[in-house]
Amino acid sequence: MMKAFKYRIYPSKIQEHILAGWLGQTRFIWNLFLEQNIKRYEKEKKFIFKFDLNNQLPELKKQYDWIDAPAQTLQQIGFQLDSALRNCYKRKMGFPKFKRKGKESGIQIPQQRDQIKSHNENIKIPKIGNIRWRYHRETLGNLKSITITRDVDQWYISCLCDVNEEIDQKEIMEETSIGIDLGLKYFAVMSNGEIIDNPKFLFKSEKQLKKEQRKLARKKKGSANRNKQRIKCAKRYRKIRFQLKNFLHQVSHAIAKMNSCVFVEDLAVKNMMKNHKLARSISQVGWSQFITYLTYKMNWSNGELIKIGRFDPSSQLCSSCGNQQKMPLSIRTYDCPSCGISLDRDLNAARNILQLGLTRAGIARSHACGDTSIGEVDMSTSRFVSVKQEATSFRA
């Protein structure tokens, strides 16, 4: 399997100037190739693909003598644009867009003939030399490529490695499976009664963010002071982004480590964002990012993540007897008139997600047949999982 290991690097002023130049060159080549494709399609209804694009590079280097990025890096632009054009029609992923300064994808350098050499203190990069880095964990497998990115004033390097690991396949059983209901009041409620609270990092930093943004709005456009304030605002947002990313990594790692199969809802986040009363809260909770992390971590541990149907009535069904009733968002407790059970709506939904997933996987009987194998859990005594309190168990 392919694994990426990300590290912070500390280039010197000269090295930082070179890397910034390479970012600008990759952005220029991407925009030039994309413009050519748009014009070609308007005239002939055809695109220019990777081999014809990359054949232009020697002539472009002669025409623009300031292009000095590694040849393999520039060739990757042609490959990336080729994939983007094909995915636009095959996978309906949207037409590629022009890139502006600060929105570059990074500098990708494939490993060829051991040009990239790493040590505990430095990593050697072609045309630059040794760059100091924070080597906080060891890379595994064979290095295939590196990608250098910039985040405001910080630089990072991702090492993509081909790892050969033998992991025992986990058997999907009811005892080691779990259903997860994602929400806003609680980030996640699990079918075993565990609750992960919503950290609300953006909400907690909102007051300071408003203060910095007001200062930015008062600065004269194009001035040096405005640029300094823009960087301050960007650093605030970066801290919030890192907090959320760390939280999602810790939670997804703990869940993947303890379970052989995880069942979640197939959420239509874009459609849910159309509700203007909830759009802001949904945008900062990170459901899609969490599902992405959990998916590949379950694959790493030879587990499985399964999504139940988007329109399955997980909130409307009784997890004990299978009774179905309407449940508006304002009603937070599920009171079943059929069997008399009363429990939190999120816990009831998590149990139903587990039961629906197991039933369709052929592991458990449907609760509509009277199966009440999952016992009642009182939410007032349920275990709240705090990442800060249990950092050891949620270590990414």
N, C-alpha and C positions, 0 to 999 in steps of 0.2 A: 504494500500500500504506500501511497505518497503522503508524507507528513511535512509540515512547514514548522520551522523553529525560528522565532522572531527575537531579535536582540537590538538593544540600543547601541548606536555607534556614536563616536565623538570625533568627527573629522576636524582637522586644523582649519584655519581661516582660508588657506590656499585650497585645501581639499574641498571645503564647503563651496568655494567659488566654482570649482570644476564641476562638482555634482549639480549645483544649481544651473550651470550652463548646459549640462547633459539633459536635465529635465526640460529646459526650454527647447532644446533641439528635438527631443522626442515629441514634444507638443507640436512643433513646427512641421515635422515630417507627417504626423498623424493628420493634422489639418490640411496639409497639401494633398496627401493621398485621398482624403475624404472629398475634398473639393473636386479633384479629378474624376472621382467616381460619380459624383452628382452630375457633373457636366456631361460625362459619357452616357449616363443613363437617360438624361433628357434628350440627347440626340439619337442614340442607337438602342436604347432600352437594354443595355448590357453593362456589366460591371467589369472593373479591372481587378483581377485577383492576385494572390500573393507573389507568384513568380514574376509576373509582369511589373508589379509594383517594386519589388526588390531589385529588379534589373535596372531601375532608374537611379539607384543609390550612388554608383560610381560617378555618374554625370552630375548628380546633385552636389556631391562633395567638391567637384571641380568648380561648379557654379557658385557655391556658397563656401568659401574657404574657412569660415568659422565653425563648420560642422566637424567636430573632432571626437565625437562619442565612438565607443567601440562598434565595429561593423556588425557584430552579432546583436547588439542592442538595437540598432536601427532596423535590422532584418526582422526582429520580433514585432516591430510596429506593423509591418506588412502582414505578418501571420495573424496578429490580433485583429486588424481591420478585416481581413479575409473571414475570420471566424465570426466577427460581429455582423458582417453582411449576410453570411449564410444563416446565422441564427435568427436574423430579422425575418426571414421568410419560412424557415423550417420550424422554428420554435416560437415564432411570434413574440420576439423579445424587444421589438422596437428598433427603429432605424438609428444607426450610430450618430452621435452628436459631436460638434466641434468642441475642443477642449480649450479652456481658458487658463490663464496663469493661476496657480494655486490649486488646480483641480486635475493635475497630472496623475496618471495611474502608477508611475514609478519607473525606475531604470532597471530593466531586466537583463541580466547577463548570464547566458547558459554556460555551464562548466564544460570546457573543452581543453583536453590535454593538460589537465592539472594546472590551469592558469590561476585558479582561485585556491589559495592556501590559507588555512586557518590555524591559529594558535590560541592559547589561553588568553593572551593579552591583545593580540592584533589579528586582523584578517587582511590578506593581501588581495587587492583588486587590480585587474589590468589597467594600465595607463595612469594609475593613481599611486599604488604602493600600499604600504601598511596603514591601516586605520584602526585606532584603538576602539575596542568594544567591550561591553559588559557581558562576558561569557558566563551566564548564570546557570546554564544547564548544557549538558553534552548533546551534540547532534548524533543522530543514529542513522545507519545505512549509508548509501552512496549519495553524495551531493550531486544534484542535477542542474540546479540553477540558483541564482540569488536575485532578489529584487530589493532595490534601495528606494525608500520612500521618505518624504519630508512631512512632518506634522507641525505646522507653525514654525517653531525654531528648533525642533528636535528632529534627529535623523534616525531611521531604523533600517535594519536589514533582515530580510526573511530568507532563510535557507531551505529550499525545497529538496527533500531527500527521499530516496526510494528505500523503504524500510521493509525488511523481511522478518516478520514476527510470527511465531507460531502460537496462536491463542486458541484455547479449547472452545469449541462451539457451545454456546449456552443453550440448554434445552428450554423451550418456552413452556412454562408451567404456570398454573393459576397462583401457586404460592409465591412465585418470584416475578409476578406481573403486577403492574400498577396502572391505574387510570388517573389522569391529571386534568383538572379543570382550571384553565387559566382565566383570570379575572382582573378587576381593577381594585376592589376593596382589599382582597388578598391577591398577591401575585400568582399563587398556585395553591390549590387545595387538592390533596391526594386521597385516593380511595381508602387508604389505611388510616385516615384521620389526621395526618400531618398537614400543617399549614405553613406556607412561606409568605411572610408579610411583604407588602409592596414597599420597596425602599423609598420611592419618590425623590430621587436625587435632584431632578430639575426643580421640583417644587421647593425643596429645602434651600436651594441656592438662588431662588428667584429674586429675592430682595437685592442681593449683591449684584446680580446680573442687570437688573433694571438701572441701578446706580451707574454701572459702567457704560451701559448703552446710552443713557442720557448724556454722559460726558462725550461719548463718540458723536452724538447727534449735534452737539454744540461746536465741534471742531470744523474748521474750514476745509472743504473738500480739496484734496490734492496736497495738503500741507503735511509736513513731517510729523507734527503733533497728532494729526488724525491717524496717520499710519501707526504711530506708537500706541494710541488708544485702541485701534483695531486689533493689534496684536494682544493687548491685555484682555479684550473681550473673547478673542479666539482661545486664549489660554484657559479662561473660565469655562468655556464650553468643552474644551478638551478634558479638563478635570472631570466634568460631569459624565462625559462619554466614557472615560476610563473607569469611573466608578461603576457605571452600569455594566460595562463589558466584564469587569472583574466579578461582579455579582452573578452575572449570567453564566460565566465559566465555572464558578464554584458550585452553583446549584446544579447545572447540567452534568458536571463531573460526578457529584455525589449520587445523582439519580442513576446515571449510566453504570456506576460501579456496583450498586446494590440490587439492580433489577435485570432480569433477562429479557423482558419485553415491556415496553411502555406504550400506552394507548393515549392519544390526544385527539382533540377535535381538529378538523380541517378548517381553520378559521379564514374567512374572507376579510382580511384586515383592511384592504382598500375600500371595500363596501361599508365596513363599519365606521371608517373615518368620515363618511358622508353625514353621519350624525354629529352636528356641530356642537352639541352639548357634551359629547364624550370624546370628540376628535383629539383634543389636546391631551387628555389623560391617556388615550390609547397610543398616541405617538411617542410618549416618553416611557412606556412600560417595557417595550422591547420583546413582544411575543414572537415575531418572525425570526429575530436574531437568536432567541432562545431555542426555537425549534431547529434552526440550522445547526447550532452547537450540539444540541442533544442528538441530532440525526447522525452526525459523523462520529460522535463519541460512542454511541451505541454500536456503530459499525466497527470501531476500533476494538471494542470489547466483545465482538461477535454476538452482540445482542441485536434486538430489532425494535424499531419504532414504527408503529402502525397508526395511521390516521383513520378515524371513523368518519362516516359520511357527514358532509357539511349540514345537511338538513335533518339529521337524526334528532329526535326530540329528547335529548339528554336531560334538559331541565324540566321537562313536562312529565316524564315518567316517574313513577314511584319505584325506588330501588329495591323495595321489599316485595311488593305484590304485582307491579307492572301497570298499575292504574295510571291513566293519562288525563291531565287537566291543564288548563291554561295557567301560565306563570309569568305575569308581567314583571319587569325589572324592579318595580317598587316592592314586590313581595319577596322578602329575604328568607322566609321559612317555608318549607314544604310540609303542609299538613294534609295527609292522605285521608279522605273520607271513607275509603274502602277498608284499609287495615288499621287505621288510627295512628300510624307512625308520624312523628314530628321531628324534623331535623333541618339543619341549614341547607339552603338550596344549592350551594356550591358543593357541599359534601355529597348531597344526593346526586348531583350531576356527575361528580367524579366516579361514584360507584356505578352509575349507569354507563359511563364511558368504558369502564373496565368490563362490565358485563356484556355490553354490545360487542366490544372487541374480541373477548374470549369466545362468545357465541359464534361469531363469524369465522373465527379461526378454528372452530370445531373442538374447543377445549372444554367449554362449560355449557350447561343448558341455559336457555333463556329464562329470565326471571318471570316472564309472562306465563310460564308453565307452573308457577307456584314455588320456584326455587328461592329460598330465603337463606342461602348459605352464608351471605355476608351479614354479620351482626350489626346492631345499631351502635353508633358512636356518638356520644354527647359532645357537642362542639365546645361547651364550656370547660370541659376537661381535656380537650384535644391538645396535642403537643405542638406548640408553635416553634418552628425551626428558624433560628436566627443565625445568619451567616457570621456575624461578629462573635456570638457566643460559642458557636461550634465551628471555628475556623479550621480545626484539625480534620474534621470529617468532611468539610466542604473544600478541601485543598485542591486547587486545579493542577 
